[in-house]
Amino acid sequence: MAGKTVLITGGTGGIGKATALGLAARGARVAITGRDADRAARAAEEIRTVASAPVEVFIADLSSQQEVRRLADEVLQALDRLDVLVNNVGGFWNSRRTTVDGLEHTFALNHLAPFLLTNLLLERLQESGPARVVTVSSGAQAMGRMDFADLQGEHSYSGQRAYNQSKLANVLFTYGLAARLAGTRVTANALHPGVVATAFGAEDPGRVQAFLTPLIQRWMKTPEQGARTSIHLASAPELDNVTGQYFANSTARKSSKRSYNQADADLLWRLSSALVGLEPDSERSTNFP
């Protein structure tokens, strides 16, 4: 990874920081994003202990589209190349809440943020090619379904359903992005990191999660183990031309049947484009790889 520049969203803790540490140790110039400046500074100092290249820090709350756009502008100004974008930021909230943009928080942060950020940075990725977009999904995508009639959970909300839907959206986005990037030198893949012992969901856990997590924590993966697939997708030479795939334990796997629904992928892309104020590029080919 020497000479490569990597941006990792949500890189101040958990899987994101472990991914940053792993890629920095492999020689990459690592940039991380975080909401809290002090926490981000501490993470950057830790990453610098293993890094042989500069470590950059960007502060942004990615649940806000204005913040995503500001982040993209700052990244484009600071990084003259971008070889890998790791869309890692995400979370779980049991109760429904809305963002400053009036959108359901889980959908906005877990799906719309990587959708918008990737599109805003796509030209820089293409200029830097061969380049990679790596999006952290979850095995929960297998339980997800796109409820286009109630995408924001305004009529019926469940924290688990919202999370499952957002993780399915990550995979649909990845497959749609890979199709749009066919013939370019940019690949797009998604992954399941495994069940990892982090502070994930701790801000607003569901009752089942709050009860089970302490009981099964000893069997969960460490953040370092959970980051292995992200690191593999970001760095493995044999994946230079692999795109439109879903990985678990660093191995390509079949994702859920719903994730291969091209009509859903196209509709999700159009609706997401409208929600973040991007052109839907409806005339471009979206045939899955």
C-alpha positions as CSV (number, residue, x, y, z in Angstrom):
1,M,0.0,0.0,0.0
2,A,3.0,2.3,-0.1
3,G,2.1,5.3,-2.2
4,K,-1.6,4.7,-1.8
5,T,-4.0,7.1,-0.2
6,V,-7.0,5.7,1.7
7,L,-10.0,7.6,3.3
8,I,-11.9,5.7,6.0
9,T,-15.1,7.1,7.3
10,G,-15.8,6.5,11.0
11,G,-12.1,5.8,11.5
12,T,-11.9,6.9,15.2
13,G,-12.9,3.7,16.8
14,G,-14.0,0.1,16.4
15,I,-13.6,-1.5,13.0
16,G,-12.8,1.8,11.3
17,K,-9.8,2.5,13.5
18,A,-8.6,-1.1,13.2
19,T,-8.9,-0.8,9.4
20,A,-6.9,2.5,9.5
21,L,-4.2,0.9,11.7
22,G,-3.9,-2.1,9.4
23,L,-3.6,-0.1,6.2
24,A,-1.2,2.4,7.8
25,A,1.0,-0.5,8.9
26,R,1.0,-1.6,5.3
27,G,2.4,1.8,4.2
28,A,-0.7,3.6,3.1
29,R,-1.3,7.3,3.6
30,V,-4.4,7.1,5.8
31,A,-7.1,9.7,6.3
32,I,-10.0,9.2,8.8
33,T,-13.2,11.0,9.5
34,G,-14.9,11.4,12.9
35,R,-17.5,13.5,14.6
36,D,-15.5,14.3,17.7
37,A,-12.2,16.3,17.3
38,D,-10.6,15.1,20.5
39,R,-11.4,11.4,19.8
40,A,-10.2,11.8,16.2
41,A,-6.9,13.4,17.3
42,R,-6.3,10.5,19.7
43,A,-7.0,7.9,17.0
44,A,-4.7,9.7,14.6
45,E,-1.9,9.7,17.2
46,E,-2.3,5.9,17.6
47,I,-2.3,5.4,13.9
48,R,0.8,7.5,13.5
49,T,2.7,5.0,15.8
50,V,2.5,2.4,13.0
51,A,2.4,4.7,10.0
52,S,5.2,5.5,7.6
53,A,3.1,8.1,5.7
54,P,1.1,11.1,6.9
55,V,-2.2,10.6,8.7
56,E,-5.0,13.1,7.9
57,V,-8.0,13.8,10.0
58,F,-11.4,15.3,8.9
59,I,-14.2,16.2,11.3
60,A,-17.7,15.8,10.1
61,D,-21.1,14.5,11.2
62,L,-22.1,12.4,8.2
63,S,-25.7,12.3,9.1
64,S,-25.9,15.8,7.7
65,Q,-25.7,16.3,4.0
66,Q,-24.2,19.7,4.3
67,E,-21.4,18.1,6.4
68,V,-20.9,15.4,3.8
69,R,-20.5,18.0,1.1
70,R,-18.1,20.0,3.2
71,L,-16.1,16.9,4.0
72,A,-15.9,16.1,0.3
73,D,-14.6,19.6,-0.5
74,E,-12.0,19.3,2.2
75,V,-10.9,15.9,1.0
76,L,-10.5,17.1,-2.6
77,Q,-8.5,20.1,-1.4
78,A,-6.2,18.1,0.9
79,L,-5.7,14.8,-1.0
80,D,-4.4,15.0,-4.5
81,R,-5.2,11.4,-5.1
82,L,-7.6,8.8,-3.6
83,D,-6.9,5.2,-4.2
84,V,-9.3,3.6,-1.7
85,L,-12.5,4.9,-0.1
86,V,-13.7,2.8,2.8
87,N,-17.3,3.6,3.6
88,N,-17.3,2.3,7.2
89,V,-19.4,4.8,9.2
90,G,-22.8,3.5,10.4
91,G,-24.8,2.7,13.4
92,F,-28.0,1.3,15.0
93,W,-30.7,3.2,16.8
94,N,-33.6,1.5,18.4
95,S,-35.9,4.5,18.4
96,R,-36.7,6.6,15.4
97,R,-34.9,9.9,15.1
98,T,-34.4,12.4,12.3
99,T,-31.4,14.3,11.0
100,V,-31.0,18.0,10.4
101,D,-32.2,17.3,6.9
102,G,-35.5,15.8,8.3
103,L,-34.5,12.2,7.2
104,E,-34.7,9.0,9.3
105,H,-31.3,8.8,10.9
106,T,-30.4,5.2,10.2
107,F,-31.1,5.5,6.5
108,A,-29.4,8.8,6.3
109,L,-26.2,7.8,8.0
110,N,-25.8,4.2,6.9
111,H,-26.9,4.6,3.3
112,L,-27.3,8.2,2.1
113,A,-24.0,9.4,3.6
114,P,-21.8,6.8,1.7
115,F,-24.0,7.2,-1.4
116,L,-23.4,11.0,-1.5
117,L,-19.8,11.0,-0.4
118,T,-18.8,8.3,-2.9
119,N,-20.5,10.2,-5.8
120,L,-18.8,13.5,-4.7
121,L,-15.4,11.8,-4.7
122,L,-15.9,9.6,-7.7
123,E,-14.0,11.8,-10.1
124,R,-10.9,11.9,-7.8
125,L,-11.1,8.1,-7.5
126,Q,-11.3,7.7,-11.3
127,E,-8.3,10.1,-11.7
128,S,-6.3,8.0,-9.3
129,G,-7.3,4.6,-10.8
130,P,-6.9,1.8,-10.3
131,A,-9.0,2.7,-7.2
132,R,-11.5,0.9,-5.0
133,V,-14.7,1.7,-3.1
134,V,-15.2,-0.6,-0.1
135,T,-18.5,-0.4,1.7
136,V,-19.1,-2.0,5.1
137,S,-22.5,-3.7,5.1
138,S,-23.6,-6.5,7.4
139,G,-25.0,-10.0,7.5
140,A,-28.2,-8.2,8.5
141,Q,-28.6,-7.4,4.8
142,A,-30.0,-10.9,4.5
143,M,-32.9,-10.0,6.7
144,G,-33.5,-6.6,5.0
145,R,-36.1,-5.5,2.5
146,M,-36.6,-2.2,0.8
147,D,-39.9,-0.7,1.9
148,F,-40.2,2.0,-0.7
149,A,-43.7,2.8,0.5
150,D,-42.2,3.8,3.9
151,L,-38.5,4.2,3.3
152,Q,-38.1,6.6,6.2
153,G,-40.1,4.6,8.7
154,E,-42.7,7.4,9.2
155,H,-45.7,5.1,9.4
156,S,-44.1,2.0,11.1
157,Y,-40.7,2.0,12.6
158,S,-38.5,-0.7,14.0
159,G,-34.8,-0.1,14.8
160,Q,-33.9,-3.6,13.6
161,R,-35.9,-3.2,10.4
162,A,-34.4,0.2,9.7
163,Y,-30.9,-1.2,10.2
164,N,-31.5,-4.3,8.1
165,Q,-32.9,-2.1,5.3
166,S,-29.9,0.2,5.4
167,K,-27.5,-2.7,5.2
168,L,-29.4,-4.1,2.2
169,A,-29.2,-0.7,0.7
170,N,-25.4,-0.8,1.1
171,V,-25.2,-3.9,-1.1
172,L,-27.7,-2.6,-3.7
173,F,-25.7,0.6,-3.9
174,T,-22.5,-1.4,-4.3
175,Y,-23.8,-3.5,-7.1
176,G,-25.3,-0.4,-8.8
177,L,-22.1,1.5,-8.5
178,A,-20.0,-1.4,-9.9
179,A,-22.3,-1.5,-12.9
180,R,-22.0,2.2,-13.5
181,L,-18.2,2.0,-13.2
182,A,-17.9,-0.9,-15.6
183,G,-15.0,-0.2,-18.0
184,T,-13.3,2.2,-15.6
185,R,-10.4,1.5,-13.3
186,V,-12.6,1.8,-10.1
187,T,-14.0,-1.2,-8.4
188,A,-16.8,-1.4,-5.8
189,N,-17.3,-4.2,-3.3
190,A,-19.3,-4.6,-0.1
191,L,-18.6,-6.8,3.0
192,H,-19.8,-8.3,6.2
193,P,-17.3,-7.8,9.0
194,G,-18.8,-10.4,11.3
195,V,-20.3,-9.8,14.8
196,V,-17.7,-7.5,16.4
197,A,-17.3,-6.4,20.0
198,T,-17.5,-2.6,19.7
199,A,-19.7,0.1,21.1
200,F,-21.9,-0.3,18.1
201,G,-25.6,0.5,19.0
202,A,-24.7,1.4,22.6
203,E,-26.2,4.9,22.3
204,D,-29.8,3.5,21.8
205,P,-29.8,-0.3,22.0
206,G,-32.9,-2.4,21.6
207,R,-34.0,-4.6,24.6
208,V,-32.8,-7.8,22.9
209,Q,-29.5,-6.3,22.0
210,A,-29.0,-4.8,25.5
211,F,-29.7,-8.2,27.1
212,L,-27.7,-10.4,24.7
213,T,-24.6,-8.4,24.0
214,P,-23.0,-8.9,27.5
215,L,-23.8,-12.6,27.3
216,I,-22.2,-13.2,23.9
217,Q,-19.4,-10.6,23.9
218,R,-16.7,-13.1,24.7
219,W,-17.5,-15.0,21.4
220,M,-17.6,-11.8,19.3
221,K,-14.7,-10.8,17.0
222,T,-12.3,-8.2,18.1
223,P,-12.2,-5.0,16.1
224,E,-8.9,-6.2,14.6
225,Q,-10.6,-9.4,13.4
226,G,-13.6,-7.5,12.2
227,A,-11.4,-5.2,10.1
228,R,-9.6,-8.0,8.2
229,T,-12.1,-8.2,5.4
230,S,-12.1,-4.4,4.9
231,I,-8.3,-4.4,4.8
232,H,-8.3,-7.3,2.4
233,L,-10.7,-5.6,0.0
234,A,-8.7,-2.3,0.2
235,S,-5.2,-3.9,-0.3
236,A,-5.2,-7.4,-1.8
237,P,-3.5,-7.2,-5.3
238,E,-5.6,-10.1,-6.6
239,L,-8.7,-8.0,-6.2
240,D,-7.5,-5.3,-8.7
241,N,-10.3,-6.2,-11.2
242,V,-12.9,-7.8,-8.8
243,T,-16.0,-5.7,-8.6
244,G,-19.7,-5.9,-7.7
245,Q,-19.1,-8.6,-5.1
246,Y,-20.1,-9.2,-1.4
247,F,-17.4,-10.6,0.9
248,A,-17.3,-12.2,4.3
249,N,-14.2,-13.5,6.0
250,S,-12.2,-12.1,3.0
251,T,-14.1,-14.5,0.7
252,A,-16.6,-13.6,-2.0
253,R,-20.1,-14.9,-1.0
254,K,-23.6,-14.7,-2.4
255,S,-25.6,-11.9,-0.7
256,S,-29.3,-12.1,-0.2
257,K,-31.7,-12.8,-3.1
258,R,-33.2,-9.3,-2.6
259,S,-29.8,-7.7,-3.1
260,Y,-29.7,-8.9,-6.8
261,N,-33.1,-7.2,-7.6
262,Q,-32.0,-4.8,-10.3
263,A,-35.3,-2.9,-10.3
264,D,-34.9,-2.2,-6.5
265,A,-31.3,-1.1,-7.1
266,D,-32.3,1.3,-9.9
267,L,-35.2,2.7,-7.8
268,L,-33.0,3.1,-4.8
269,W,-30.4,4.9,-6.8
270,R,-33.0,7.3,-8.2
271,L,-34.6,8.0,-4.9
272,S,-31.3,8.4,-3.2
273,S,-30.1,10.8,-5.9
274,A,-33.3,12.9,-5.3
275,L,-32.9,12.9,-1.5
276,V,-29.3,14.1,-1.7
277,G,-29.8,16.5,-4.6
278,L,-27.8,14.6,-7.3
279,E,-28.7,13.9,-10.9
280,P,-30.0,10.3,-11.2
281,D,-27.9,9.5,-14.3
282,S,-30.9,7.5,-15.6
283,E,-29.4,7.1,-19.1
284,R,-26.4,5.2,-17.8
285,S,-26.2,1.4,-17.9
286,T,-27.1,-0.2,-14.6
287,N,-26.8,-3.9,-15.6
288,F,-25.2,-5.7,-12.7
289,P,-21.8,-7.3,-13.3
